[in-house]
Amino acid sequence: MGTSQHIKRRISTQESPLVTMTLITIALVFMALFLVLPLVTVFVEAFAKGWDLYWAALKEPVAWEAIKLTFIAAGIAVPANLVFGVSAAWAIAKFDFKGKSLLITLIDLPFAVSPVVSGLVYVLLFGAQGWFGHWLQAHDIRLIFAVPGIVLATIFVTFPFVARQLIPLMQAQGKEEEEAAVSLGASGWQTFWRVTLPNIKWGLLYGVILCNARAMGEFGAVSVVSGHIRGLTNTMPLHVEILYNEYNFVAAFAVASLLALLAVVTLIVKSLVEWQARRSGEPLHHGA
């Protein structure tokens, strides 16, 4: 009886070839129109006037400063979120304490709040007329319309990625191995480096990749706190917007193509991590 029901259930979930091909076609058409075509258009427009103009647009001092600032912001935000994400996930998954639910809610806050709103909050807190603005001015500290504000905004919008990748993974793994290591005399750091970290390495790398991709492409929060000072506080996405608004399409698409290239590289690395994780039998997250 059980076998008969299992066979019926399998038959009921099998679709006809027509339905299967229709679904696949819809998916491929959607990807071609909304993913592949825009990506190809960026590179076509970037090289429309030739390699010389393309390279000149990237070497232009203001563009180069925007590129450097993007890497600086990501280079600070990603390690900071790496430390926070691992610490938060370890605390939530391995320990019971008051306020755990509140901590999880706060971690999800950047997903619920618009990046523009988060940038505005920083302006209200640290701007010249903000809550801490007078104190910062008195001590000659400038956060808003400066690089520190861009870094803070980038950290805020990206800090859930590592933590949210690790929390379900570490909860699924449980804490028996850590407890066994401690009972055998291992210290907290020894337990982390020799037990916890090897078990989460692929999920951690996956979260870092997603965090870095968001950090480099962030626009809304950074736009609010940057002040759009050319050569000083414009990241690559902001620089692309300015160039496009000035009808400098070749330069705009040239810088945009660099962002697109970084996105493609990120997808490739992400796929390699997923493949390696499957090969090693280690899930990237709970249920993977």
N, C-alpha and C positions, 0 to 999 in steps of 0.2 A: 504493500500500500504506500509506504514511504517512498519507494523507488518510483512508483507511478506518478505520485505528486511531484517529485523532483523533475521527472521528464516533462510533465505538463508545464511546470514553471519555466523550464529552459525553453520550451517551444514558444510559450507566450511572450518571452522577452526577445525572440528572434524576429527582426524586421525583414520585410521583403527587400530584394535587391534594389527596387525602384526607390523605396524610402531611404535606404542607405545612401545611394548615389545622390539623391536630392539633398540630403543633409550635408554630405561631403561637399557638394557643389556650392551650396549656400555658404558654408564655412570658407571655402577657397575664394569665392567671389568677394566676400566681406573682407578677408585678409588682403586681397589684391587691391581693393578700392581704398581701404582705410589704413593700411599699413605699408604695403610694398610700393604702391604708386606714390604716396607722399614722400617716402624715403628716396625713391629714385629721382623724383622731381627736385629734391634738395640738391643732390649731387649734379644733376644736369644743369640746373640754374647756376650752381657755383662755378662750373667750368665753362659756362656759355661764352665767356669772353676770352677764354684761353687760360693756360697755366700761369702765365706771367702775372696777369691781374689777380688771379686767385691767390698766388703766393704773396703778392704785394699786399693784399688785403689782410692776410694773416700776420705779416711782418710789421704792419703799421703799428707804431708805438702804443696807441690807445687800445688797439685790439690785443696786443701782446700783454698789456697790463690787465685786461679783462680775463685773458686766459690764465695768467699767473694767479689772479685773485680767486678764480674759480677753484684752482687746485689747492690754494692755501686754505680756503674755507672748508673744502672737502677733507684736506689733510689734517685739519684740526677736529672737525666734527666727527669723522668716522672713528678715530681712536678714542675720543671722548665717549661716544655712544657704545663702542666696544666694551670699555671698562664698565660703564653703567649697565649695559644690557646683560653682561655676564653676572655682575653683582646682583642685579634685580632678579634675574631668572633663578640664580642659585638660592637666594633668600626665599623667593616665593615657592619654588619647587621642593626645596629640601628642609624648610623650617616652617613651623606654625607660630604665628605671632599676631598680636592685635593690630588691626589696620591693614591686613593683607589685601582685603577686597578694595580698600581705598587706594592702595598702591597700584593695583591692577587697573583700576579706573583711571588713575592719573596717567599711567603709561599709555592708555588708549586715547587720551585727550587730544593729541595732535591729529588723530584720524577724524575726530568729530568736529574740530574747529577749523574754519577756513584759514589757510595760510595768510591771507590778507589781514584777517582779524588778529592773528597771533603777532604779525608785524606791527599792527596798530597798538597792541598792548605794550610792546616794547617801547614804542614812541611815548605812550602815556606814562610809562614808568621812568624811562631814562632820558627822554627828550628835554630840551631846554626848559619847557614849562611843565615837565612831568613831576611825579612825586619825589624822585631823587635827583631831578635836574639841577637844582641849585647847589646841592652838595657836590655833585660831580663837577660842576663848573668851578666851584670854590677850590677844588683840588686838582683842577686842570686835567680832568679825565673826560674823554669824549668817546661815547659809545654809539650814539645815533648819528647817521650820516658819516660813518667811519667804518673801518674794517672790523673792529670788535663787535659792532652791532650786526654786521653781516654774518659773522661767525656764530653769534648767539642765536640769531634767527634760524640759521642752518641747523644748528644743534637741536633746536626745539622741534622743527618739523621732521627731523630724521631719527629722533631718539627711540621711537617705538620699534623700529625694524629689527634690531638685533635681539632685544628683549622678547618681542612677540614671536620670534622664530625659535627661541630657546626654551621659553616657558613650557609649552606643551610637550616638547621633546624631553626635557628633564623631568617633567611630571610623569610621563609614560615610563621612563627608565627607573623611577623610584629612587630610594636612597639606601637600599640594602648594601650595595657595594661600598658606598662611602662609610656606612656604619661598620662594615667588616674591616675596612682599612683602619679606621680609628681604633677599633677594638684590638687591632694588632700592633698599635703603638704609633701609627702614622700621625703626623701633625696636620693642621688644617691645610697648609700650603702643599705638603706632600700629597695629601688626599686629592686636592684640586688638580695638581699637575700630572699625577700618575693614574688617577681614576676618572675624575669628572671630565677633564679636558679631552682625553682621548675618545671618550664616548660622545662628545658633542662637537667634535672638530668640523665635520662636514656641515652640520646645521649652523655652526658659528660662521664658517666661511660664507655660506649662503646668505645669512643675514647681513654680513659685512658688504657683500656685493650689492644687495638691494639698497642698503643704506648709502653706499657711495653713489649709486645711480641717481637716487633722489637728491643727494646733496649737490651734485654737479648740475642737475637740471632744475633746481628750485627757482621759482620766479616770484610768486606772490609775496611771501614774507620778506624776501630780500629786497624786492622792489620798494616796499614801504619804508624800510630802515636805511636804504642806501643813499638816498638823496640824488641819485643819478649823476654823480660827479664824474665826468669822463676822465679816464686815466687813473682814477683813485678808488671809486666805490662801485664801479659797474662790473658785474660778472658777465660771463658769456651770454646767458639768456637776455640780460638787460641790454647788453651791447647790440645784440641782434635786433631787438625792438627799436632801438634808437636809429640804427642804420636803415632799417626798413621804413621807418617814419620819415626819414630824410630822402627816401627814394634812391638810396645807394644799394640797389638790389644785389649787385655782384658781391660786394663786401658782406652784406647781410647773409646771403646764402653761403658764402665762404666760411664764415664763423659758424653758421648753423650746421654746415656739413661736418665740421669738427665735432660738434656736439652729437650729431647723428652717428659719426664714426665711433665715438666713445660708447654710445648706446649699443651699437652692433657688437663691439668688443665685449661689453658687459653681458650681452645675451649669450655670446659664445662661451665666455667663462662660466656663466650660470649653468649652461647646458653641460659643460664638462664636469662641473661640480656635481650636478644631478646624476650624470652617468657614473662617475666614480663612486658616489654614495650608494647607488644601486648595485654596482659591481662588488663593493665591499660588504654589502648587506646591512649598511647602517642607514636608517631613515633620516631624512632631513627634518622631519617633524612628525608628530604623532599621527599615525594613520597613513604615512607615506609608504 
